[in-house]
Amino acid sequence: MIDESVVTSALSEALRTGGEFAEVFAEDRRSSSALLDDGKVEELTSGRTRGAGIRVVVGETTGFAHTSDLSEAGLAKAARAAAAAARGGGGGRQMVALDRVDAPSPNEVEVLPETVAKATKVELLGRADEAARAAGSAITQVSARYADGRRRILVANSDGLLAGDDQVRTRFAVSCVAVGDTGMQTGFESVGRPIGFELFDEYEVDALARTAANRALTKLAAQPAPSGSMPVVIGPGGGGVLFHEACGHGLEADLVAKQASVFRDRVGEQVAHPEVTLIDDGTMAREWGAYAIDDEGRPAQRNVLIENGVLTDYMWDLLRARKEGRESSGNGRRQSYQHLPMVRMTNTYLANGSEDPADIIAATERGVYVAHLGGGQVNTATGDFVFGMSEAYLIEHGEIGPPIREGNLIGNGPEVLAGIEALGNDFAMGSPGTCGKDGQGVPVGDGTPTLRVASMTIGGTAA
Amino acid sequence: MNPEELLEIAERIVGWGRDGEQIEAVVGHSQETDVRVYEGEIESLSVAESQGVGVRVIANGRQGFAHAGTLDTDVLEETLAEARDNAVFGSPDEFFGLAEPDGVAPPELDLYHEALLEVSTEAKIDMALELERAVQAGDPRIVGVESADYGDAVGADAIATTTGIRSSGRDTSCYLTAYSLASENDETQTGFGFSVGREPGTLDVAEAAADAVERATRMLGATQPPTERVTVVLDPFVSAQFLGIIGGTLSGEAVLKGRSLFADRLGDQVAAAGVTLVDDPTNPEAFTASDADGEGLATRRNQLIGAGQLERFLHNSYTGRRSGSASTGSAVRGYASTPGVGCQALSLVPGDRTPDELIAGIDNGVLVQGVSGLHSGVNPVSGDFSTGAEGLRIRNGELAEPVREITIASTLQRMLLDVAAVGSDLTWLPMSSAGVTLVVAEVTMSGA
């Protein structure tokens, strides 16, 4: 993407006015997508962005500039702007010679999407449309989207680090509308992996489309969700969103340092049931949040956050770790070269428990079973979080009963962690997600076994 | 880059069109400064310039699109070639077509304030520092300011088509925002405040700080109330978010594709009589005001709901043509996407009572000052909504204790009919809808 000598001179330029640390992050991203809606392939879209972000650190201050001009002159100009923004300093730091060390990628790509004919990608859309409509005459609208992306990055810094990664992602999503006596309902399903077009050897788009269609059809018969607090059983897979929100964000070191986390000063404490082990793992092969290096050049790691119910550590990026005199945990990520990195999750999951999931449901007299979760949101300072239930059922007398309409659940992170009272042995990863923080979105994965939380508040309308 | 230079680039691309092809080129450029301070120091200072181009090609009744994040000539050529190639694989649709000049004159708006360019970076940093100090000093229970930011942008864009559209413009914008942390008896609450404008001189540090302090401190001591059905009063910041979602259901695209819950309701009473909903990007008060839409047509005032009656849907060229009407100047997009249909500056026509007067008339209710999980809790197709919320109880006409960990739920259809009053406090916000205090009866509040 850029010559090593060009990177070296940009770093030297960035340090010239007294910076203590300088970094060049270059990115070349290509994307393609195809959308079918209303029975027609509406459009194919191709995108290309390329550029570099340069940061210079002096004391507590980070200066940042970015450019889409990757020439020596373009980078030098951005380096000067970043150095000026960092306001100089007495550092006078010398550049350490770059030493290229590439980490192995957890993801192997067999068929680069850019080598696949557009007609082949479009053909998947038609199949999904047909399969969804065949699922029931009540299906009145279908949209299907194919998307792939390739992101090549190069990171170099004044400590001599030089590393790169070639990140490929392929994704397919189907969304359906069903119409019945109760109005319209929607159903959604998606798959995605950090691999190439071989994704479709693993997943049949017809089956995905049927799942999406059936979610919409099921909800036509759904009754209003209950309101108030009761036990909640979360099915395997998508329940990871719960932990992403309930405690994942609160374990990000940047928020902890600013006193904006309820988990501040709680390392070493028992925060959950002794069977609860929560892990953030950027090396998890072929999962949506996996990569070889983070966006600061640090190899991805497996980080145990909660072990047997005890809070063991937070997640770290480079700057926050330097301050504490420790190493980054490989969680420094950014949306693009136009953004500064910060602490982000990768694949966050709750490890398997020991109970038979059927027993967990049978032992629940009355509650809600959430089979598929939507997105969520958290206030890390108070711990209050919400997440949506996009497919859920009532549990009555230990059995899964009628479907309920969509709604949010609300809870408090530390309380929900303490309230986990049963963990199944049926661990699964969920759907690919995008996590938003401070205006930046990055791909993340999550997973859980079946589990029961003693009490959460269901935001329905029924008494 | 100025709008004329961008228009020249767009025209150059359009000039490469072949016989039988329609081409649209959208070019954008922006220059941004962002300052974040923390504990009296600059935490980060970013200066950035970015640009991009989007090209849409329609040929043989099929459409293709491509975009790129640079404006080098070879990239422009590659982007056009890619869009052209993409058009081969789309399905034919007789209604595809670019916008055509429709004779509507664009409004004269004053969106570009030269004064912003004359403000030094030092002065911008000082504003962020001043904001942080003002929040910190606002109340002894404020224990931290998670972030205090100043940001600004100078943007320019241009659009040209083979159908004769030529449009370009530029604008300036700036903002201050603070996130505060208040603490008492081992409990922490958060708040935020902001101020937006077109030049730094109009930003109000004191007001942004006061909001951030009040929102956090008044939540201290909040508890989870029992579940009940109550009257809710939505704070302007909250009502604006709901309006945005309702506006989305009135897009011609949602209607044509069978995804709008109001599809067959034109002429029906869909809201309480006090509800008049207008999308008006020609309003100079709107932070999102604009003289042209995403296809280069002049923006215009569109009344969607008048005294509770559904009057109109919004359209871009495609949905207008396909529904047998015309574009309402409501194409929305960035350079990296094809035009969708959407609201640009949506607002309710305000009522005549202040928020205090409205609250004084409520015996049992909740003032909702913040909602969370809107993206997962509102289904704009079915109309079901359920969102996390926090705020203050209203008892006997007065604000009472704070409540948290609640959800409010209803359907969008019911909520519009249950609007009991619209406040007089219309506030333009940095989003495509304005806020106003809104009283909604019969909403389920879930709690303990």
Contacts between the chains, C-beta under 8 A, distances in Angstrom:
chain1	res1	chain2	res2	distance
A	34	B	89	7.3
A	37	B	257	6.4
A	38	B	256	7.6
A	38	B	257	4.9
A	39	B	91	7.9
A	40	B	90	7.7
A	40	B	91	3.8
A	40	B	93	5.8
A	41	B	89	6.7
A	41	B	90	5.0
A	41	B	91	4.4
A	42	B	63	7.0
A	42	B	90	6.6
A	42	B	91	7.3
A	42	B	93	7.8
A	43	B	63	5.0
A	43	B	64	6.2
A	43	B	65	5.3
A	43	B	86	6.9
A	43	B	90	5.5
A	43	B	338	6.0
A	44	B	64	5.7
A	44	B	65	7.3
A	44	B	86	3.7
A	44	B	87	7.8
A	44	B	89	5.3
A	44	B	90	6.3
A	45	B	64	8.0
A	45	B	65	4.7
A	45	B	66	6.6
A	45	B	67	7.3
A	45	B	86	6.8
A	45	B	337	7.6
A	45	B	338	7.4
A	46	B	65	7.7
A	46	B	66	4.3
A	46	B	67	7.6
A	46	B	82	4.5
A	46	B	83	7.4
A	46	B	86	6.1
A	47	B	66	7.0
A	47	B	67	5.0
A	47	B	68	7.0
A	47	B	69	8.0
A	47	B	336	6.3
A	48	B	66	7.9
A	48	B	67	7.6
A	48	B	68	4.6
A	48	B	69	6.8
A	48	B	75	7.3
A	48	B	78	7.5
A	48	B	79	7.4
A	49	B	52	7.7
A	49	B	68	6.9
A	49	B	69	3.4
A	49	B	70	7.7
A	50	B	69	6.5
A	50	B	70	6.5
A	51	B	69	6.6
A	51	B	70	7.8
A	59	B	41	7.2
A	60	B	38	7.4
A	60	B	39	7.9
A	60	B	41	4.3
A	60	B	42	7.4
A	60	B	43	6.5
A	61	B	41	6.3
A	61	B	42	4.5
A	61	B	43	6.8
A	61	B	44	7.2
A	61	B	45	7.0
A	62	B	43	6.8
A	62	B	44	4.3
A	62	B	45	7.4
A	63	B	44	7.6
A	63	B	45	5.4
A	63	B	46	7.9
A	64	B	44	6.1
A	64	B	45	7.0
A	64	B	46	4.1
A	64	B	47	7.7
A	64	B	48	7.7
A	65	B	46	6.8
A	65	B	47	5.3
A	65	B	48	6.2
A	66	B	46	7.8
A	66	B	48	5.1
A	66	B	50	7.5
A	67	B	49	7.2
A	68	B	50	6.8
A	68	B	51	6.9
A	68	B	69	5.6
A	68	B	70	4.5
A	69	B	70	7.8
A	81	B	47	5.3
A	82	B	47	8.0
A	85	B	45	4.0
A	85	B	46	6.9
A	85	B	47	5.7
A	85	B	121	7.9
A	86	B	45	7.3
A	87	B	42	7.0
A	87	B	45	7.8
A	118	B	85	7.5
A	118	B	86	7.2
A	118	B	88	7.7
A	118	B	89	4.8
A	119	B	89	6.1
A	122	B	89	5.0
A	140	B	258	5.2
A	141	B	257	5.8
A	141	B	258	4.7
A	141	B	259	6.2
A	177	B	258	6.1
A	177	B	259	5.9
A	177	B	381	6.0
A	179	B	258	7.6
A	183	B	261	6.9
A	183	B	382	5.9
A	183	B	383	7.1
A	184	B	258	7.8
A	184	B	259	7.5
A	184	B	261	6.5
A	184	B	381	5.1
A	184	B	382	5.4
A	185	B	381	7.4
A	185	B	382	5.3
A	186	B	379	6.1
A	186	B	381	4.8
A	186	B	382	6.6
A	219	B	382	7.7
A	225	B	386	7.2
A	225	B	409	7.7
A	227	B	227	5.0
A	227	B	407	7.7
A	227	B	409	6.8
A	227	B	444	5.2
A	227	B	445	8.0
A	227	B	446	3.9
A	228	B	226	7.9
A	228	B	227	4.1
A	228	B	446	5.6
A	228	B	447	7.1
A	228	B	448	7.2
A	229	B	227	8.0
A	229	B	446	8.0
A	229	B	447	7.5
A	229	B	448	5.4
A	258	B	38	7.2
A	258	B	144	6.6
A	258	B	146	5.1
A	258	B	147	7.8
A	259	B	143	6.8
A	259	B	144	5.0
A	259	B	146	7.9
A	259	B	181	6.0
A	259	B	188	7.5
A	260	B	144	7.6
A	260	B	146	4.8
A	260	B	179	8.0
A	260	B	181	6.3
A	260	B	190	7.5
A	262	B	188	7.3
A	338	B	48	6.4
A	338	B	50	6.2
A	340	B	44	6.0
A	340	B	46	7.0
A	374	B	375	7.9
A	374	B	376	3.7
A	374	B	377	7.8
A	375	B	373	7.4
A	375	B	375	5.4
A	375	B	376	3.9
A	376	B	373	6.3
A	376	B	376	6.1
A	377	B	372	4.5
A	377	B	373	4.7
A	377	B	375	7.6
A	377	B	376	7.5
A	377	B	388	7.2
A	378	B	372	7.9
A	379	B	190	5.9
A	379	B	372	7.0
A	381	B	146	7.5
A	381	B	181	5.8
A	381	B	188	5.0
A	381	B	189	7.4
A	381	B	190	4.7
A	382	B	188	6.2
A	382	B	189	6.2
A	382	B	190	6.5
A	382	B	404	7.0
A	384	B	372	7.7
A	384	B	388	7.0
A	384	B	390	7.4
A	384	B	404	6.0
A	384	B	405	5.5
A	385	B	372	7.7
A	385	B	388	7.6
A	386	B	372	5.2
A	386	B	373	3.5
A	386	B	376	7.2
A	386	B	377	6.7
A	386	B	387	7.1
A	386	B	388	3.6
A	386	B	407	7.3
A	387	B	373	6.8
A	387	B	376	6.2
A	388	B	373	6.3
A	388	B	375	8.0
A	388	B	376	2.9
A	388	B	377	5.4
A	390	B	376	7.8
A	405	B	382	7.3
A	405	B	384	5.3
A	406	B	377	7.7
A	406	B	379	5.2
A	406	B	382	7.0
A	406	B	384	5.1
A	406	B	386	7.2
A	407	B	377	6.6
A	407	B	384	6.8
A	407	B	386	3.5
A	407	B	407	7.3
A	407	B	409	6.0
A	408	B	373	4.8
A	408	B	376	6.3
A	408	B	377	3.9
A	408	B	386	4.6
A	408	B	387	5.8
A	408	B	388	5.9
A	408	B	407	5.5
A	408	B	409	8.0
A	409	B	407	7.9
A	410	B	373	7.9
A	410	B	388	4.7
A	410	B	405	5.6
A	410	B	406	7.0
A	410	B	407	5.2
A	410	B	446	7.6
A	411	B	405	7.3
A	412	B	405	6.1
A	457	B	224	7.3
A	457	B	405	6.4
A	457	B	406	7.3
A	457	B	407	6.4
A	457	B	446	5.3
A	457	B	447	6.3
A	457	B	448	7.3
A	458	B	407	7.9
A	458	B	446	6.3
A	459	B	377	7.0
A	459	B	386	3.8
A	459	B	387	7.2
A	459	B	388	7.4
A	459	B	407	2.8
A	459	B	408	7.5
A	459	B	409	5.0
A	459	B	446	4.8
A	460	B	386	6.6
A	460	B	409	6.0
A	460	B	444	7.2
A	460	B	446	6.8
A	461	B	386	7.7
A	461	B	409	4.9
A	461	B	410	6.4
A	461	B	444	4.5
